[in-house]
Amino acid sequence: MKNIQEQKNMNSGSANSNPDGLRQNIGKISKMIFSSIPTVAIISAFTVGGLLISCQGKNNQNNKTEVMQNNQEQKEAILKPIDLYVEAGRKGDGNIAKPAFASTATMSWSEAGALKSVPIQVLFDGFSAVEPMEANYKLTTLDAEGDVAIVRIESQFGANKYADMFTLVKDGNDWKIISKIYQTIK
């Protein structure tokens, strides 16, 4: 009880209006608090706390590495159908793209301000109707949440450039494109 009364007296004095007095009072209070706790206990608390933080940091680092590895594996799995799509154009063979798309997939675009949408078979037929050509793409966006993903690429098939957007859904272990939307880049 004596310590509490002394603290009240120190806090209620004129030191609150004088910065130097306040520092002295804080110093006295700190000495009272820390003098009642054995030094070994203070050192032990800091040591255990440091070890916990250190272990937590290592666990977080391991988790970050695992998440990054999983994200890289997921990214590669999501891009596999995109690679098949581009390869089909490169080789002029629509059959190469078929495993990349769900059987119910569609392809959509705007033509003269009007929505056009067709079954994905139109894309396969288009690839098979042309000669093999130079084809490549640059990934601009990949956004995945659970078993769904949205991918945006800038592609080039021969001289033609496109902004392609795909929605994908995980089907078992594979990702399937369920929708392709594109815009010709002039």
N, C-alpha and C positions, 0 to 999 in steps of 0.2 A: 504494500500500500504506500509505503514511503516513496518508492520510485515514481509511482503514478502522481502523487502529490507534487513531487519535485518537478516532473514534466509539466504539470499544469501551471506551476509557478513560472517556469521558464517561458512557456508559450504565452502567458498572459502579461508578461512584462513589457517594458517599452522597447524591447529589442525588435519588435515587428516593424516599427517605424524607422529603425536604424539598420541599414544593411550589414554593417560590421557586427552589431549586436546579434543580428539574426544568424550570421555565420558562426559566431561563438556558441550560440544556443544549439544550433544543429550539430556542431562538433561535440558539445557536452552530451547531447542525446545519443549520438552515435557511439560515444565512448561507453555510456551506460548500457546500451543495448548489446554492443559487442563484447564488453567486459564480462557480461553475465553468461556468454556462450563460450565454451572452451574453444581455443584456437584450432585444436584437432578437428572439432566438429565442422568448423567453417571450411577448413581445407578439404575435409572429406566431402562436404556438400559440393564444393566447386569441382573436385575431381570427378565425382559420380556424375554430376551434371554435364561436365565436359565429355565424359565417355558416352553418355546417352546421346548428346548432340553429335558426337563423332560417329557413333553407330548409326544414328538416324541418317546422317549425311551419306554414309556408305550404302545403306539400304535404299535411299532415294536415288543414288547414282546407279545402283543395280537396276532399280525399277525404270529409271529413265532409259538405260541401255536396252532393257527388255522391251519397253514401249517403242523405242526407236527401231529396234530390230523387227518387231511385229508390224509397225507402220510400214517399214520398207517391204516386208513380205506381202502385206496387204496391198501396197501400191503396185507392186509387180503383178500380183494376181488381178487387180482391177485393170491394169494396162494391157494385159494379155489379149483380151478381145479387141482392143483398139489396134494393137499390133497386127492382128489377123485381118482387120478391116483394111488397113493400109497395104498389107501384103497382097490382098486380093486385087487391089487396084494396080499394084506394081506388076503383078504377074498376069493381069487380065483374066482372072479366074474367080468368078463369084462364089464357087464352091468352097474356096478357102475361108471366106467370111462367114459362111453358114453357122459353124459352131460358136461364133462370137455373139450371135443374136438369138433371142427368144423367138420361137416360131410365130408368136403374135406381135412381134416388133413392128414398128411403123417408122417411116421417114417423112419428115415434114419440113416445109419451107414456105416462104411468102413469095408470090409471083404477081407483080403488078398490084400489090396491096391486098391480094386475096390469098387466104390460107390454102395450101395444097398439102394433102396427106395421102400416102400410099402404103400398101403393105411392103415390108422390107424385101420381098422377092424382086421388086422393081430394081432395087440397088444391085442385087446379085446378078440379075439379067443384064444390067448396064455394064457391070464390070466384065462379064463374059463376052459382051458384044464389042469390046474395044481391044486393041493390041496392048501388050504389056507396055508400061510407061514408067518414067521416073516418078516415084511417090515417096513422100516423107511427111513428118509432122513434128510440131513443137507443142509440148504440153504447156498449157497456160493456167489451168485450174484443175485440181482434184480435191473433191470434198466428199468424205465418206462418214457415215454414221451407221454403225452396226452393219446391217446387211444391205444397205442402199448406198449408192454413190452417184455423184454428178461429175462428169469430166468434160472439160472444154479444151479443144486443141485448135491450132492453126495448121491446116494441112495443104499440101500441094500435090495435085495429080496432073502430071504433064505441065502445061502452062497455066492451068486453072488453080486458083487459090480459094480456100474456104475457111470460114469460122464454123467448126463443127461442135455441137454440144450433144452429149450422150447421157442418158439416165441408165443406170445399171442396177441390177438386183442380184444378190448372191443366190445361186441355185445349187444346193449341195455344197461341193467344194469349189465350184466354178462361178465366175461372174458372167452374167448375160446382159447384153445391151437390150433394153426394152424399147428405147426410143432414140432416134437420131434426128436432130434438128440442125439445119445448116443455113448459112448465108454465104453467097458468093462474095469474095473480096475483089474489088475492081482495082 
